[in-house]
Amino acid sequence: MKADLREIRDTPDRATAEVALTVFVDKYEAKYPKAVDCLTKDRERLSTFFDFPAEHWDHLRTKASLSHNTARLMVFRLVMSAAKTWCRLKGESQLPRVIAGVKFTDGVAEPTTPDHRAA
């Protein structure tokens, strides 16, 4: 069961995580209905880290990031901690983009389209 949970957590993108979760549900629903209910009830919040740069996922996956705000707070705290110990944070160059509100899908920044409205 632990290996199947890690399979969900360590997938490279949201779509693969959804497939792994479906496999988990099919495999364990009868024996562990409460665990399956907990995972399926919080499936969106559990995959919030996919909305951030892929370089940050290792840090976010190990913390209970349940929303964009808590994930941003954790990234900030990681940066502050790294600054104290001179330990570099993976993907630190991505932080300005996160702060600017760039949308990330499966860890990759979505391309921005210029605004072509007339003045």
PDB file as gemmi writes it, atoms N, CA and C in Angstrom:
CRYST1    1.000    1.000    1.000  90.00  90.00  90.00 P 1                      
ATOM      1  N   MET A   1       0.828  -1.184   0.000  1.00  0.00           N  
ATOM      2  CA  MET A   1       0.000   0.000   0.000  1.00  0.00           C  
ATOM      3  C   MET A   1       0.881   1.261   0.000  1.00  0.00           C  
ATOM      4  N   LYS A   2       1.962   1.239   0.786  1.00  0.00           N  
ATOM      5  CA  LYS A   2       2.858   2.395   0.829  1.00  0.00           C  
ATOM      6  C   LYS A   2       3.462   2.666  -0.542  1.00  0.00           C  
ATOM      7  N   ALA A   3       3.835   1.622  -1.226  1.00  0.00           N  
ATOM      8  CA  ALA A   3       4.418   1.789  -2.566  1.00  0.00           C  
ATOM      9  C   ALA A   3       3.399   2.407  -3.522  1.00  0.00           C  
ATOM     10  N   ASP A   4       2.155   2.007  -3.415  1.00  0.00           N  
ATOM     11  CA  ASP A   4       1.116   2.568  -4.280  1.00  0.00           C  
ATOM     12  C   ASP A   4       0.849   4.036  -3.940  1.00  0.00           C  
ATOM     13  N   LEU A   5       0.933   4.400  -2.667  1.00  0.00           N  
ATOM     14  CA  LEU A   5       0.784   5.809  -2.277  1.00  0.00           C  
ATOM     15  C   LEU A   5       1.946   6.635  -2.807  1.00  0.00           C  
ATOM     16  N   ARG A   6       3.158   6.086  -2.722  1.00  0.00           N  
ATOM     17  CA  ARG A   6       4.316   6.794  -3.282  1.00  0.00           C  
ATOM     18  C   ARG A   6       4.179   6.955  -4.789  1.00  0.00           C  
ATOM     19  N   GLU A   7       3.606   5.970  -5.430  1.00  0.00           N  
ATOM     20  CA  GLU A   7       3.382   6.042  -6.883  1.00  0.00           C  
ATOM     21  C   GLU A   7       2.504   7.244  -7.234  1.00  0.00           C  
ATOM     22  N   ILE A   8       1.484   7.496  -6.432  1.00  0.00           N  
ATOM     23  CA  ILE A   8       0.617   8.662  -6.649  1.00  0.00           C  
ATOM     24  C   ILE A   8       1.411   9.939  -6.419  1.00  0.00           C  
ATOM     25  N   ARG A   9       2.131   9.999  -5.309  1.00  0.00           N  
ATOM     26  CA  ARG A   9       2.852  11.207  -4.918  1.00  0.00           C  
ATOM     27  C   ARG A   9       3.979  11.561  -5.885  1.00  0.00           C  
ATOM     28  N   ASP A  10       4.672  10.573  -6.417  1.00  0.00           N  
ATOM     29  CA  ASP A  10       5.880  10.821  -7.200  1.00  0.00           C  
ATOM     30  C   ASP A  10       5.662  10.865  -8.706  1.00  0.00           C  
ATOM     31  N   THR A  11       4.431  10.980  -9.142  1.00  0.00           N  
ATOM     32  CA  THR A  11       4.171  11.029 -10.580  1.00  0.00           C  
ATOM     33  C   THR A  11       4.699  12.323 -11.182  1.00  0.00           C  
ATOM     34  N   PRO A  12       4.991  12.317 -12.489  1.00  0.00           N  
ATOM     35  CA  PRO A  12       5.572  13.509 -13.123  1.00  0.00           C  
ATOM     36  C   PRO A  12       4.561  14.588 -13.490  1.00  0.00           C  
ATOM     37  N   ASP A  13       3.270  14.275 -13.439  1.00  0.00           N  
ATOM     38  CA  ASP A  13       2.262  15.281 -13.794  1.00  0.00           C  
ATOM     39  C   ASP A  13       0.916  14.901 -13.177  1.00  0.00           C  
ATOM     40  N   ARG A  14      -0.004  15.857 -13.216  1.00  0.00           N  
ATOM     41  CA  ARG A  14      -1.318  15.682 -12.581  1.00  0.00           C  
ATOM     42  C   ARG A  14      -2.117  14.540 -13.218  1.00  0.00           C  
ATOM     43  N   ALA A  15      -2.060  14.413 -14.535  1.00  0.00           N  
ATOM     44  CA  ALA A  15      -2.837  13.360 -15.218  1.00  0.00           C  
ATOM     45  C   ALA A  15      -2.381  11.968 -14.783  1.00  0.00           C  
ATOM     46  N   THR A  16      -1.076  11.776 -14.677  1.00  0.00           N  
ATOM     47  CA  THR A  16      -0.556  10.479 -14.235  1.00  0.00           C  
ATOM     48  C   THR A  16      -0.922  10.223 -12.783  1.00  0.00           C  
ATOM     49  N   ALA A  17      -0.932  11.265 -11.976  1.00  0.00           N  
ATOM     50  CA  ALA A  17      -1.343  11.120 -10.575  1.00  0.00           C  
ATOM     51  C   ALA A  17      -2.802  10.687 -10.484  1.00  0.00           C  
ATOM     52  N   GLU A  18      -3.646  11.245 -11.334  1.00  0.00           N  
ATOM     53  CA  GLU A  18      -5.064  10.860 -11.343  1.00  0.00           C  
ATOM     54  C   GLU A  18      -5.225   9.384 -11.708  1.00  0.00           C  
ATOM     55  N   VAL A  19      -4.460   8.925 -12.686  1.00  0.00           N  
ATOM     56  CA  VAL A  19      -4.517   7.514 -13.078  1.00  0.00           C  
ATOM     57  C   VAL A  19      -4.042   6.635 -11.920  1.00  0.00           C  
ATOM     58  N   ALA A  20      -2.936   7.020 -11.283  1.00  0.00           N  
ATOM     59  CA  ALA A  20      -2.407   6.244 -10.154  1.00  0.00           C  
ATOM     60  C   ALA A  20      -3.402   6.218  -8.996  1.00  0.00           C  
ATOM     61  N   LEU A  21      -4.110   7.330  -8.773  1.00  0.00           N  
ATOM     62  CA  LEU A  21      -5.115   7.372  -7.713  1.00  0.00           C  
ATOM     63  C   LEU A  21      -6.291   6.454  -8.049  1.00  0.00           C  
ATOM     64  N   THR A  22      -6.710   6.445  -9.292  1.00  0.00           N  
ATOM     65  CA  THR A  22      -7.794   5.554  -9.715  1.00  0.00           C  
ATOM     66  C   THR A  22      -7.405   4.097  -9.504  1.00  0.00           C  
ATOM     67  N   VAL A  23      -6.172   3.751  -9.849  1.00  0.00           N  
ATOM     68  CA  VAL A  23      -5.685   2.384  -9.630  1.00  0.00           C  
ATOM     69  C   VAL A  23      -5.688   2.059  -8.138  1.00  0.00           C  
ATOM     70  N   PHE A  24      -5.249   3.018  -7.311  1.00  0.00           N  
ATOM     71  CA  PHE A  24      -5.230   2.828  -5.857  1.00  0.00           C  
ATOM     72  C   PHE A  24      -6.644   2.580  -5.335  1.00  0.00           C  
ATOM     73  N   VAL A  25      -7.601   3.396  -5.789  1.00  0.00           N  
ATOM     74  CA  VAL A  25      -8.991   3.248  -5.348  1.00  0.00           C  
ATOM     75  C   VAL A  25      -9.516   1.864  -5.720  1.00  0.00           C  
ATOM     76  N   ASP A  26      -9.307   1.459  -6.955  1.00  0.00           N  
ATOM     77  CA  ASP A  26      -9.784   0.143  -7.393  1.00  0.00           C  
ATOM     78  C   ASP A  26      -9.163  -0.988  -6.572  1.00  0.00           C  
ATOM     79  N   LYS A  27      -7.902  -0.821  -6.229  1.00  0.00           N  
ATOM     80  CA  LYS A  27      -7.166  -1.878  -5.537  1.00  0.00           C  
ATOM     81  C   LYS A  27      -7.507  -1.966  -4.043  1.00  0.00           C  
ATOM     82  N   TYR A  28      -7.763  -0.818  -3.383  1.00  0.00           N  
ATOM     83  CA  TYR A  28      -7.882  -0.813  -1.929  1.00  0.00           C  
ATOM     84  C   TYR A  28      -9.237  -0.391  -1.371  1.00  0.00           C  
ATOM     85  N   GLU A  29     -10.172  -0.020  -2.215  1.00  0.00           N  
ATOM     86  CA  GLU A  29     -11.459   0.492  -1.729  1.00  0.00           C  
ATOM     87  C   GLU A  29     -12.194  -0.497  -0.828  1.00  0.00           C  
ATOM     88  N   ALA A  30     -12.192  -1.759  -1.187  1.00  0.00           N  
ATOM     89  CA  ALA A  30     -12.924  -2.751  -0.393  1.00  0.00           C  
ATOM     90  C   ALA A  30     -12.267  -2.989   0.972  1.00  0.00           C  
ATOM     91  N   LYS A  31     -10.942  -3.004   1.009  1.00  0.00           N  
ATOM     92  CA  LYS A  31     -10.240  -3.334   2.252  1.00  0.00           C  
ATOM     93  C   LYS A  31     -10.006  -2.114   3.153  1.00  0.00           C  
ATOM     94  N   TYR A  32      -9.772  -0.930   2.537  1.00  0.00           N  
ATOM     95  CA  TYR A  32      -9.463   0.275   3.307  1.00  0.00           C  
ATOM     96  C   TYR A  32     -10.359   1.439   2.866  1.00  0.00           C  
ATOM     97  N   PRO A  33     -11.655   1.345   3.085  1.00  0.00           N  
ATOM     98  CA  PRO A  33     -12.564   2.375   2.573  1.00  0.00           C  
ATOM     99  C   PRO A  33     -12.311   3.767   3.160  1.00  0.00           C  
ATOM    100  N   LYS A  34     -11.903   3.840   4.426  1.00  0.00           N  
ATOM    101  CA  LYS A  34     -11.659   5.154   5.029  1.00  0.00           C  
ATOM    102  C   LYS A  34     -10.443   5.832   4.404  1.00  0.00           C  
ATOM    103  N   ALA A  35      -9.389   5.080   4.158  1.00  0.00           N  
ATOM    104  CA  ALA A  35      -8.188   5.645   3.523  1.00  0.00           C  
ATOM    105  C   ALA A  35      -8.511   6.116   2.113  1.00  0.00           C  
ATOM    106  N   VAL A  36      -9.243   5.325   1.381  1.00  0.00           N  
ATOM    107  CA  VAL A  36      -9.617   5.693   0.013  1.00  0.00           C  
ATOM    108  C   VAL A  36     -10.505   6.930   0.024  1.00  0.00           C  
ATOM    109  N   ASP A  37     -11.451   6.983   0.950  1.00  0.00           N  
ATOM    110  CA  ASP A  37     -12.331   8.148   1.062  1.00  0.00           C  
ATOM    111  C   ASP A  37     -11.526   9.410   1.367  1.00  0.00           C  
ATOM    112  N   CYS A  38     -10.560   9.298   2.266  1.00  0.00           N  
ATOM    113  CA  CYS A  38      -9.724  10.444   2.635  1.00  0.00           C  
ATOM    114  C   CYS A  38      -8.944  10.959   1.425  1.00  0.00           C  
ATOM    115  N   LEU A  39      -8.349  10.065   0.664  1.00  0.00           N  
ATOM    116  CA  LEU A  39      -7.582  10.478  -0.514  1.00  0.00           C  
ATOM    117  C   LEU A  39      -8.468  11.086  -1.597  1.00  0.00           C  
ATOM    118  N   THR A  40      -9.602  10.466  -1.851  1.00  0.00           N  
ATOM    119  CA  THR A  40     -10.457  10.974  -2.928  1.00  0.00           C  
ATOM    120  C   THR A  40     -11.145  12.276  -2.537  1.00  0.00           C  
ATOM    121  N   LYS A  41     -11.446  12.430  -1.250  1.00  0.00           N  
ATOM    122  CA  LYS A  41     -12.089  13.657  -0.782  1.00  0.00           C  
ATOM    123  C   LYS A  41     -11.160  14.852  -0.943  1.00  0.00           C  
ATOM    124  N   ASP A  42      -9.862  14.649  -0.705  1.00  0.00           N  
ATOM    125  CA  ASP A  42      -8.887  15.742  -0.746  1.00  0.00           C  
ATOM    126  C   ASP A  42      -7.997  15.703  -1.983  1.00  0.00           C  
ATOM    127  N   ARG A  43      -8.425  15.044  -3.039  1.00  0.00           N  
ATOM    128  CA  ARG A  43      -7.552  14.849  -4.204  1.00  0.00           C  
ATOM    129  C   ARG A  43      -7.063  16.159  -4.796  1.00  0.00           C  
ATOM    130  N   GLU A  44      -7.884  17.187  -4.859  1.00  0.00           N  
ATOM    131  CA  GLU A  44      -7.445  18.474  -5.423  1.00  0.00           C  
ATOM    132  C   GLU A  44      -6.391  19.133  -4.550  1.00  0.00           C  
ATOM    133  N   ARG A  45      -6.622  19.147  -3.258  1.00  0.00           N  
ATOM    134  CA  ARG A  45      -5.667  19.789  -2.345  1.00  0.00           C  
ATOM    135  C   ARG A  45      -4.354  19.024  -2.285  1.00  0.00           C  
ATOM    136  N   LEU A  46      -4.412  17.704  -2.439  1.00  0.00           N  
ATOM    137  CA  LEU A  46      -3.193  16.903  -2.394  1.00  0.00           C  
ATOM    138  C   LEU A  46      -2.308  17.099  -3.620  1.00  0.00           C  
ATOM    139  N   SER A  47      -2.870  17.616  -4.692  1.00  0.00           N  
ATOM    140  CA  SER A  47      -2.082  17.806  -5.913  1.00  0.00           C  
ATOM    141  C   SER A  47      -1.780  19.281  -6.193  1.00  0.00           C  
ATOM    142  N   THR A  48      -1.916  20.125  -5.195  1.00  0.00           N  
ATOM    143  CA  THR A  48      -1.652  21.550  -5.355  1.00  0.00           C  
ATOM    144  C   THR A  48      -0.237  21.816  -5.838  1.00  0.00           C  
ATOM    145  N   PHE A  49       0.719  20.994  -5.423  1.00  0.00           N  
ATOM    146  CA  PHE A  49       2.114  21.244  -5.788  1.00  0.00           C  
ATOM    147  C   PHE A  49       2.339  21.232  -7.299  1.00  0.00           C  
ATOM    148  N   PHE A  50       1.451  20.605  -8.088  1.00  0.00           N  
ATOM    149  CA  PHE A  50       1.589  20.607  -9.538  1.00  0.00           C  
ATOM    150  C   PHE A  50       1.431  22.013 -10.123  1.00  0.00           C  
ATOM    151  N   ASP A  51       0.885  22.946  -9.345  1.00  0.00           N  
ATOM    152  CA  ASP A  51       0.688  24.318  -9.795  1.00  0.00           C  
ATOM    153  C   ASP A  51       1.898  25.207  -9.512  1.00  0.00           C  
ATOM    154  N   PHE A  52       3.013  24.602  -9.107  1.00  0.00           N  
ATOM    155  CA  PHE A  52       4.237  25.328  -8.805  1.00  0.00           C  
ATOM    156  C   PHE A  52       5.367  24.775  -9.663  1.00  0.00           C  
ATOM    157  N   PRO A  53       6.497  25.489  -9.729  1.00  0.00           N  
ATOM    158  CA  PRO A  53       7.620  24.991 -10.542  1.00  0.00           C  
ATOM    159  C   PRO A  53       8.043  23.597 -10.112  1.00  0.00           C  
ATOM    160  N   ALA A  54       8.371  22.764 -11.076  1.00  0.00           N  
ATOM    161  CA  ALA A  54       8.753  21.376 -10.794  1.00  0.00           C  
ATOM    162  C   ALA A  54       9.940  21.298  -9.836  1.00  0.00           C  
ATOM    163  N   GLU A  55      10.828  22.293  -9.891  1.00  0.00           N  
ATOM    164  CA  GLU A  55      11.986  22.284  -8.997  1.00  0.00           C  
ATOM    165  C   GLU A  55      11.584  22.387  -7.533  1.00  0.00           C  
ATOM    166  N   HIS A  56      10.406  22.906  -7.247  1.00  0.00           N  
ATOM    167  CA  HIS A  56       9.951  23.074  -5.855  1.00  0.00           C  
ATOM    168  C   HIS A  56       9.196  21.852  -5.326  1.00  0.00           C  
ATOM    169  N   TRP A  57       8.861  20.925  -6.201  1.00  0.00           N  
ATOM    170  CA  TRP A  57       8.006  19.809  -5.791  1.00  0.00           C  
ATOM    171  C   TRP A  57       8.593  19.000  -4.641  1.00  0.00           C  
ATOM    172  N   ASP A  58       9.900  18.723  -4.660  1.00  0.00           N  
ATOM    173  CA  ASP A  58      10.496  17.934  -3.571  1.00  0.00           C  
ATOM    174  C   ASP A  58      10.209  18.577  -2.228  1.00  0.00           C  
ATOM    175  N   HIS A  59      10.301  19.890  -2.181  1.00  0.00           N  
ATOM    176  CA  HIS A  59      10.077  20.604  -0.923  1.00  0.00           C  
ATOM    177  C   HIS A  59       8.598  20.619  -0.551  1.00  0.00           C  
ATOM    178  N   LEU A  60       7.753  20.816  -1.542  1.00  0.00           N  
ATOM    179  CA  LEU A  60       6.317  20.923  -1.271  1.00  0.00           C  
ATOM    180  C   LEU A  60       5.681  19.576  -0.951  1.00  0.00           C  
ATOM    181  N   ARG A  61       6.152  18.520  -1.597  1.00  0.00           N  
ATOM    182  CA  ARG A  61       5.586  17.197  -1.352  1.00  0.00           C  
ATOM    183  C   ARG A  61       5.827  16.727   0.074  1.00  0.00           C  
ATOM    184  N   THR A  62       6.918  17.163   0.679  1.00  0.00           N  
ATOM    185  CA  THR A  62       7.243  16.695   2.024  1.00  0.00           C  
ATOM    186  C   THR A  62       6.566  17.523   3.095  1.00  0.00           C  
ATOM    187  N   LYS A  63       5.896  18.573   2.717  1.00  0.00           N  
ATOM    188  CA  LYS A  63       5.145  19.400   3.664  1.00  0.00           C  
ATOM    189  C   LYS A  63       3.678  19.281   3.303  1.00  0.00           C  
ATOM    190  N   ALA A  64       2.793  19.392   4.246  1.00  0.00           N  
ATOM    191  CA  ALA A  64       1.361  19.245   3.998  1.00  0.00           C  
ATOM    192  C   ALA A  64       0.799  20.527   3.369  1.00  0.00           C  
ATOM    193  N   SER A  65       1.154  20.777   2.118  1.00  0.00           N  
ATOM    194  CA  SER A  65       0.690  21.972   1.412  1.00  0.00           C  
ATOM    195  C   SER A  65      -0.734  21.746   0.950  1.00  0.00           C  
ATOM    196  N   LEU A  66      -1.665  22.419   1.577  1.00  0.00           N  
ATOM    197  CA  LEU A  66      -3.055  22.137   1.281  1.00  0.00           C  
ATOM    198  C   LEU A  66      -3.736  23.225   0.452  1.00  0.00           C  
ATOM    199  N   SER A  67      -3.033  24.306   0.169  1.00  0.00           N  
ATOM    200  CA  SER A  67      -3.619  25.354  -0.649  1.00  0.00           C  
ATOM    201  C   SER A  67      -2.498  26.163  -1.271  1.00  0.00           C  
ATOM    202  N   HIS A  68      -2.864  27.035  -2.215  1.00  0.00           N  
ATOM    203  CA  HIS A  68      -1.862  27.908  -2.826  1.00  0.00           C  
ATOM    204  C   HIS A  68      -1.207  28.789  -1.773  1.00  0.00           C  
ATOM    205  N   ASN A  69      -2.001  29.319  -0.852  1.00  0.00           N  
ATOM    206  CA  ASN A  69      -1.451  30.214   0.164  1.00  0.00           C  
ATOM    207  C   ASN A  69      -0.468  29.494   1.082  1.00  0.00           C  
ATOM    208  N   THR A  70      -0.819  28.289   1.536  1.00  0.00           N  
ATOM    209  CA  THR A  70       0.107  27.581   2.414  1.00  0.00           C  
ATOM    210  C   THR A  70       1.343  27.132   1.646  1.00  0.00           C  
ATOM    211  N   ALA A  71       1.177  26.767   0.374  1.00  0.00           N  
ATOM    212  CA  ALA A  71       2.338  26.383  -0.434  1.00  0.00           C  
ATOM    213  C   ALA A  71       3.265  27.578  -0.624  1.00  0.00           C  
ATOM    214  N   ARG A  72       2.723  28.744  -0.903  1.00  0.00           N  
ATOM    215  CA  ARG A  72       3.547  29.949  -1.052  1.00  0.00           C  
ATOM    216  C   ARG A  72       4.268  30.270   0.259  1.00  0.00           C  
ATOM    217  N   LEU A  73       3.558  30.127   1.366  1.00  0.00           N  
ATOM    218  CA  LEU A  73       4.169  30.371   2.660  1.00  0.00           C  
ATOM    219  C   LEU A  73       5.321  29.400   2.897  1.00  0.00           C  
ATOM    220  N   MET A  74       5.135  28.146   2.534  1.00  0.00           N  
ATOM    221  CA  MET A  74       6.194  27.166   2.715  1.00  0.00           C  
ATOM    222  C   MET A  74       7.391  27.481   1.833  1.00  0.00           C  
ATOM    223  N   VAL A  75       7.146  27.899   0.601  1.00  0.00           N  
ATOM    224  CA  VAL A  75       8.253  28.280  -0.280  1.00  0.00           C  
ATOM    225  C   VAL A  75       9.012  29.446   0.346  1.00  0.00           C  
ATOM    226  N   PHE A  76       8.294  30.438   0.859  1.00  0.00           N  
ATOM    227  CA  PHE A  76       8.931  31.578   1.509  1.00  0.00           C  
ATOM    228  C   PHE A  76       9.768  31.122   2.695  1.00  0.00           C  
ATOM    229  N   ARG A  77       9.201  30.247   3.513  1.00  0.00           N  
ATOM    230  CA  ARG A  77       9.937  29.760   4.685  1.00  0.00           C  
ATOM    231  C   ARG A  77      11.177  28.968   4.272  1.00  0.00           C  
ATOM    232  N   LEU A  78      11.066  28.191   3.198  1.00  0.00           N  
ATOM    233  CA  LEU A  78      12.227  27.454   2.711  1.00  0.00           C  
ATOM    234  C   LEU A  78      13.329  28.411   2.264  1.00  0.00           C  
ATOM    235  N   VAL A  79      12.949  29.466   1.587  1.00  0.00           N  
ATOM    236  CA  VAL A  79      13.935  30.455   1.138  1.00  0.00           C  
ATOM    237  C   VAL A  79      14.599  31.109   2.346  1.00  0.00           C  
ATOM    238  N   MET A  80      13.810  31.485   3.334  1.00  0.00           N  
ATOM    239  CA  MET A  80      14.363  32.113   4.527  1.00  0.00           C  
ATOM    240  C   MET A  80      15.306  31.138   5.255  1.00  0.00           C  
ATOM    241  N   SER A  81      14.924  29.896   5.345  1.00  0.00           N  
ATOM    242  CA  SER A  81      15.767  28.890   5.987  1.00  0.00           C  
ATOM    243  C   SER A  81      17.061  28.684   5.204  1.00  0.00           C  
ATOM    244  N   ALA A  82      16.949  28.606   3.894  1.00  0.00           N  
ATOM    245  CA  ALA A  82      18.135  28.422   3.054  1.00  0.00           C  
ATOM    246  C   ALA A  82      19.083  29.600   3.201  1.00  0.00           C  
ATOM    247  N   ALA A  83      18.535  30.802   3.307  1.00  0.00           N  
ATOM    248  CA  ALA A  83      19.369  31.982   3.454  1.00  0.00           C  
ATOM    249  C   ALA A  83      20.161  31.932   4.758  1.00  0.00           C  
ATOM    250  N   LYS A  84      19.596  31.391   5.813  1.00  0.00           N  
ATOM    251  CA  LYS A  84      20.280  31.311   7.105  1.00  0.00           C  
ATOM    252  C   LYS A  84      21.421  30.309   7.088  1.00  0.00           C  
ATOM    253  N   THR A  85      21.259  29.221   6.386  1.00  0.00           N  
ATOM    254  CA  THR A  85      22.265  28.155   6.400  1.00  0.00           C  
ATOM    255  C   THR A  85      23.112  28.128   5.135  1.00  0.00           C  
ATOM    256  N   TRP A  86      22.923  29.041   4.232  1.00  0.00           N  
ATOM    257  CA  TRP A  86      23.641  29.124   2.966  1.00  0.00           C  
ATOM    258  C   TRP A  86      23.432  27.879   2.110  1.00  0.00           C  
ATOM    259  N   CYS A  87      22.297  27.273   2.259  1.00  0.00           N  
ATOM    260  CA  CYS A  87      21.932  26.110   1.463  1.00  0.00           C  
ATOM    261  C   CYS A  87      21.025  26.582   0.331  1.00  0.00           C  
ATOM    262  N   ARG A  88      21.386  26.271  -0.886  1.00  0.00           N  
ATOM    263  CA  ARG A  88      20.598  26.744  -2.023  1.00  0.00           C  
ATOM    264  C   ARG A  88      19.299  25.948  -2.158  1.00  0.00           C  
ATOM    265  N   LEU A  89      18.241  26.660  -2.437  1.00  0.00           N  
ATOM    266  CA  LEU A  89      16.942  26.050  -2.693  1.00  0.00           C  
ATOM    267  C   LEU A  89      16.865  25.684  -4.168  1.00  0.00           C  
ATOM    268  N   LYS A  90      16.451  24.478  -4.476  1.00  0.00           N  
ATOM    269  CA  LYS A  90      16.273  24.103  -5.879  1.00  0.00           C  
ATOM    270  C   LYS A  90      15.247  25.013  -6.519  1.00  0.00           C  
ATOM    271  N   GLY A  91      15.544  25.530  -7.688  1.00  0.00           N  
ATOM    272  CA  GLY A  91      14.583  26.344  -8.422  1.00  0.00           C  
ATOM    273  C   GLY A  91      14.365  27.720  -7.855  1.00  0.00           C  
ATOM    274  N   GLU A  92      15.352  28.265  -7.132  1.00  0.00           N  
ATOM    275  CA  GLU A  92      15.163  29.586  -6.532  1.00  0.00           C  
ATOM    276  C   GLU A  92      14.898  30.652  -7.589  1.00  0.00           C  
ATOM    277  N   SER A  93      15.396  30.444  -8.795  1.00  0.00           N  
ATOM    278  CA  SER A  93      15.173  31.430  -9.862  1.00  0.00           C  
ATOM    279  C   SER A  93      13.709  31.496 -10.274  1.00  0.00           C  
ATOM    280  N   GLN A  94      12.925  30.504  -9.890  1.00  0.00           N  
ATOM    281  CA  GLN A  94      11.503  30.476 -10.236  1.00  0.00           C  
ATOM    282  C   GLN A  94      10.658  31.312  -9.271  1.00  0.00           C  
ATOM    283  N   LEU A  95      11.200  31.663  -8.110  1.00  0.00           N  
ATOM    284  CA  LEU A  95      10.411  32.364  -7.098  1.00  0.00           C  
ATOM    285  C   LEU A  95       9.797  33.667  -7.600  1.00  0.00           C  
ATOM    286  N   PRO A  96      10.527  34.524  -8.332  1.00  0.00           N  
ATOM    287  CA  PRO A  96       9.885  35.746  -8.829  1.00  0.00           C  
ATOM    288  C   PRO A  96       8.668  35.460  -9.708  1.00  0.00           C  
ATOM    289  N   ARG A  97       8.721  34.375 -10.477  1.00  0.00           N  
ATOM    290  CA  ARG A  97       7.588  34.012 -11.328  1.00  0.00           C  
ATOM    291  C   ARG A  97       6.395  33.564 -10.492  1.00  0.00           C  
ATOM    292  N   VAL A  98       6.669  32.796  -9.416  1.00  0.00           N  
ATOM    293  CA  VAL A  98       5.593  32.355  -8.522  1.00  0.00           C  
ATOM    294  C   VAL A  98       4.945  33.570  -7.872  1.00  0.00           C  
ATOM    295  N   ILE A  99       5.773  34.484  -7.371  1.00  0.00           N  
ATOM    296  CA  ILE A  99       5.266  35.685  -6.710  1.00  0.00           C  
ATOM    297  C   ILE A  99       4.474  36.545  -7.687  1.00  0.00           C  
ATOM    298  N   ALA A 100       4.920  36.589  -8.948  1.00  0.00           N  
ATOM    299  CA  ALA A 100       4.229  37.392  -9.966  1.00  0.00           C  
ATOM    300  C   ALA A 100       2.915  36.757 -10.409  1.00  0.00           C  
ATOM    301  N   GLY A 101       2.649  35.531  -9.959  1.00  0.00           N  
ATOM    302  CA  GLY A 101       1.376  34.889 -10.291  1.00  0.00           C  
ATOM    303  C   GLY A 101       1.391  34.088 -11.574  1.00  0.00           C  
ATOM    304  N   VAL A 102       2.591  33.754 -12.081  1.00  0.00           N  
ATOM    305  CA  VAL A 102       2.669  32.919 -13.281  1.00  0.00           C  
ATOM    306  C   VAL A 102       2.013  31.587 -12.972  1.00  0.00           C  
ATOM    307  N   LYS A 103       1.172  31.106 -13.870  1.00  0.00           N  
ATOM    308  CA  LYS A 103       0.448  29.843 -13.683  1.00  0.00           C  
ATOM    309  C   LYS A 103       1.334  28.696 -14.135  1.00  0.00           C  
ATOM    310  N   PHE A 104       1.485  27.686 -13.279  1.00  0.00           N  
ATOM    311  CA  PHE A 104       2.259  26.492 -13.591  1.00  0.00           C  
ATOM    312  C   PHE A 104       1.302  25.318 -13.718  1.00  0.00           C  
ATOM    313  N   THR A 105       1.483  24.526 -14.749  1.00  0.00           N  
ATOM    314  CA  THR A 105       0.707  23.312 -14.941  1.00  0.00           C  
ATOM    315  C   THR A 105       1.677  22.154 -15.001  1.00  0.00           C  
ATOM    316  N   ASP A 106       1.510  21.200 -14.117  1.00  0.00           N  
ATOM    317  CA  ASP A 106       2.410  20.055 -14.014  1.00  0.00           C  
ATOM    318  C   ASP A 106       3.852  20.503 -13.877  1.00  0.00           C  
ATOM    319  N   GLY A 107       4.074  21.617 -13.154  1.00  0.00           N  
ATOM    320  CA  GLY A 107       5.421  22.083 -12.867  1.00  0.00           C  
ATOM    321  C   GLY A 107       6.066  22.935 -13.931  1.00  0.00           C  
ATOM    322  N   VAL A 108       5.369  23.164 -15.033  1.00  0.00           N  
ATOM    323  CA  VAL A 108       5.918  23.956 -16.128  1.00  0.00           C  
ATOM    324  C   VAL A 108       5.085  25.222 -16.272  1.00  0.00           C  
ATOM    325  N   ALA A 109       5.783  26.360 -16.401  1.00  0.00           N  
ATOM    326  CA  ALA A 109       5.084  27.635 -16.544  1.00  0.00           C  
ATOM    327  C   ALA A 109       4.286  27.642 -17.843  1.00  0.00           C  
ATOM    328  N   GLU A 110       3.042  28.099 -17.733  1.00  0.00           N  
ATOM    329  CA  GLU A 110       2.220  28.211 -18.930  1.00  0.00           C  
ATOM    330  C   GLU A 110       2.683  29.423 -19.729  1.00  0.00           C  
ATOM    331  N   PRO A 111       2.678  29.308 -21.045  1.00  0.00           N  
ATOM    332  CA  PRO A 111       3.110  30.453 -21.851  1.00  0.00           C  
ATOM    333  C   PRO A 111       2.129  31.619 -21.687  1.00  0.00           C  
ATOM    334  N   THR A 112       2.674  32.812 -21.662  1.00  0.00           N  
ATOM    335  CA  THR A 112       1.827  33.992 -21.552  1.00  0.00           C  
ATOM    336  C   THR A 112       1.601  34.554 -22.943  1.00  0.00           C  
ATOM    337  N   THR A 113       0.402  35.047 -23.166  1.00  0.00           N  
ATOM    338  CA  THR A 113       0.094  35.651 -24.455  1.00  0.00           C  
ATOM    339  C   THR A 113      -0.015  37.153 -24.256  1.00  0.00           C  
ATOM    340  N   PRO A 114       0.580  37.939 -25.159  1.00  0.00           N  
ATOM    341  CA  PRO A 114       0.515  39.392 -25.002  1.00  0.00           C  
ATOM    342  C   PRO A 114      -0.903  39.901 -25.166  1.00  0.00           C  
ATOM    343  N   ASP A 115      -1.197  40.982 -24.482  1.00  0.00           N  
ATOM    344  CA  ASP A 115      -2.501  41.604 -24.555  1.00  0.00           C  
ATOM    345  C   ASP A 115      -2.545  42.500 -25.779  1.00  0.00           C  
ATOM    346  N   HIS A 116      -3.422  42.206 -26.726  1.00  0.00           N  
ATOM    347  CA  HIS A 116      -3.494  42.962 -27.979  1.00  0.00           C  
ATOM    348  C   HIS A 116      -4.673  43.909 -28.038  1.00  0.00           C  
ATOM    349  N   ARG A 117      -5.123  44.360 -26.884  1.00  0.00           N  
ATOM    350  CA  ARG A 117      -6.255  45.288 -26.893  1.00  0.00           C  
ATOM    351  C   ARG A 117      -5.807  46.650 -27.392  1.00  0.00           C  
ATOM    352  N   ALA A 118      -6.716  47.333 -28.070  1.00  0.00           N  
ATOM    353  CA  ALA A 118      -6.410  48.674 -28.569  1.00  0.00           C  
ATOM    354  C   ALA A 118      -6.421  49.665 -27.414  1.00  0.00           C  
ATOM    355  N   ALA A 119      -5.598  50.713 -27.541  1.00  0.00           N  
ATOM    356  CA  ALA A 119      -5.494  51.713 -26.472  1.00  0.00           C  
ATOM    357  C   ALA A 119      -6.648  52.673 -26.525  1.00  0.00           C  
TER     358      ALA A 119                                                      
END                                                                             
